[in-house]
């Protein structure tokens, strides 16, 4: 199994310098085929100065063959299988759980570095969204919140029994493009509905875009982060 030490990780503190202890951490998980650099520009657009210094952590997923792309090797948190003739999808449960364990180690790493788990946000885009929701809901320690963009809830049928008591009331915000042709918005809506049925309060946003990120989305995220992290100071 991989460990955080084996990953390529980009990180930095916004609102302070390297000598300033962060008051919160945000771990950002990229999508299929991207890497940790992908969301650095998004983080740089945020203004969280009212909170104080915030550490951003951008891990790059391991390289693995991806079935839906003909077995081509790329950075991926888990494999994606083509739908069967009936349109049904088989999930890579082994890969999902391996990355869940890896992300849990990243969460533990932040706590060891002095940022309490309840001051750590787990965020992801597309595949990264799937992992943020899966790992965040199952994390044994209370987290500050979960951000899921343009993705879905994996292993949905096991979420109710596997989610931790610590995170049953965790703030969640989901966002999706209305013209997304990679992960259809219906999958995002179904994930939202399932989480709400389990009792989670989910803030939902949709935007007139494809499988991407738009400026209003970043503005909405900024406001949400200020609420979630500001309320816990």
N, C-alpha and C positions, 0 to 999 in steps of 0.2 A: 504494500500500500504506500502511496505517496505521502509525504509530510509537507508542512509549510516550508521547511528548509529546502525542499527539492523544487519548489515553485519559483518561477520568475515573478517577483512582486515589486510593483512600483508604489511608492508611498510618499506622502508629504503632509505638512501641516499648513492649513490655511487659517489666517487670522493670527499668526504668530510665527516664530522661527523655530529652528530645530532645537533650541535650548529651552523653549517654552513648553511645559507639560500640557498636553491636550486635555480638554475637559470632556471630549466626546470622540468617538470613532465612527466612521462610516466605511463599511466594507462593500465594494462594488464589484459585482460579478458580470463579466462580459457575455456576449452572445456567441453562437456557433461561428468558428473560424476567425474570430477577432482575437484580441489579447488585452493585457492590462492597460495598454495605452489608449484604448478606445474611448473611455469615458473621462479621461483626464481633462479634456477641454470643457466638458459639461460641469465638472466640479469647479473649474476655474471661473465659471459664470455665476456661481452661487455667492451670496453675501450672507454669511453666518456670523458676522462680527459681533452681533448682539449676544451670541452664545459664548464666544471666546474661541480660543484655538481648537480646531477640529482636525484630527488626523484622518486622512483618506488613505485607504488601502485598496490597491488594484491588483489582485492576483491574476495570473494567466493560467488557464486550464491546461492540463496535460495534453499532449498530442496523442491522438488515437484514430484508428480507421472509423469512418462514418458511413454506415451502410447506405443511407439514402443518397449519398454522393458517390456511389460506386466504390466504396471502400477507401476513398482518398483520405490520407491522413491529414488531420488538422487539429487545431486546439478545440476541444469539446469537453464539456463536463460529463457527458454520457453519449452513448450511441443513439442514433435515430433510425428506426427501421421504416422502410416504405409501408404504406397501408396495404392490407390484404385486398383481394378483389372486391370484398364487400365494404371496403372503406374503413375497416376496423384497424386500430393501432395497437401494436404490442410495444410495451415500454421496456427499456433496458433497466430492469430493476437493480441488477448487480452494479451497473455503472452509476446509477442514481445514488445508491447507498454508499458506494465508495466515495463519491464526491461529497455526500452529506457528512461523512466522517471527516473528510479533509476540511470542509468549511467549519465544522465544529472545532477543529483544532485551531483554525484562524480566530474564531471567537474566543477560545481559551487563551490564545496568544495575546490578544488585546487586554484581557483581564490581568494577565501576568505582567504586562507592561504598564499597569496602573490605571487603565480605564475600566471602570465598573461595567459589568455586562448590561446593566440597565441604562447605560449611556452609550450603547453601541447599536447602530442601525445597520441592518443587512439589506442590501439593495441589489437588484439584478435586472438585466434586459434580456428578453427572449429566453434562451436556455438558462441564462443567469437568473432570470425571474423565477423560472421553475425551481432552481436550486435554492434561491432565497426563501421562497415560500416553504419548500419541503424541509430544509434544514432549520429555518427559523422557527417554524411551528413545533418542531421536535426538540429544539434546544432545551436542555434541562434548566438553564438559568434564564431569568427574565431579561428580555432585550428591550431596547427603547422603541423599536418599531421595524416594520418590514415595508420595503418599496418594491413593487413588481411592475415592470414596464413591458408591454408587448409579449406577454407570455401566458402561462397557465399553471395550474396546480397539478403536479405529477402524483402518481400513486394515490389518486383521490379517494379510492375506496378504503384505504388504510389510515387516512388522516385522522378520523374521529378517535380511533383507539390508540394511535401512536403519538398524537400531539401531547405536549407536556402541559401539566397543570399550570406551570409558571407563566406560560405564554397564551393562555386561553383568552385573555383580555388585551392582547397586544394590539397597538394601533397598526393598521394596515392601509396603505394607499396603493391602488392599482390604476394603471393608465394604458390605453390602447388606441391604435390608429383605426379609424373607421374604414379605411381602404386597405387594411393590412392583408396582403396576399401570401404571407409566409406563415403567420399564426393568425388564423381568422378571428375576428373580434368575438365571434360566438363562443370560442374556447375561453376567452378572457371573461366574458359575461357568465359562462357556466361556472367558472372558478369562483367568481365573485358571489354568485348565488349559493354555491355550496358552502363557502366560508360563512356567509351570513346565516345560513341554515344551522350552522354549528355554533352560532352565537357571537361570531366575531363582528365588530363594527368595521366596515370597509368603506373607505372613501374612494369613489370611482370617478375617473375622468376619461372621456373619449375626445379625440381630436381629428380634424379632417386631414389625415395624412396616411401614408402607407406604413411599412415596417421601419419606423425611424423615430426621431425625436424632434420636437418643434419648440420654439421659444416659449409659447404659453405654458407648455408642459414643465419647462425648467422653472418658470415663475411659480407655478403651482407647487412644485416640489420644494422650492425655497420656503414658501409660506408654511407648508406642512412640517418641514424640518424645524423651523423656528418654534412652531407650536409644540411639537413632540419633545424636542430637546430643551427648549426654554422652560417648559412646564416642570422639568425634573431637576432644575438646578438647585 
